[in-house]
């Protein structure tokens, strides 16, 4: 079976606007981030560490794309602009008792605000565009800087 390419999935499953945003984001990741096909999603990895997860087509086959944070991300002391904070806070991923080790959710501090019942992957953006796409790019940069700080 031939390997899936994320660009092929984007073109096959997303509307024009969602395609444009997803492709812009994939291009933003650059050559230093690898995309690993995990069968049901892709992991974006930087220096061998997961930066974010992506799914094209939603969890039920919806015509959307999802991006969610790596479980190791701690945004408690991270500085970010107010607009991005607001977007992140509006996209908190709560525990859905999926069977992962985080059930029944955990307390998380995200950009200075505390949340209850958070999934291990604290943030999930669905069909990011405009400001939310810019926020997602900032979250990727934060995670990459986090990985670099642990490497030194």
Beta strands, then each sheet from edge to edge (+ up, - down):
strand 1: 33-37
strand 2: 42-46
strand 3: 49-56
strand 4: 65-69
strand 5: 92-94
strand 6: 106-110
strand 7: 113-126
sheet 1: 1+ 2- 3+ 4- 7+ 5-
sheet 2: 1+ 2- 3+ 4- 7+ 6-
end
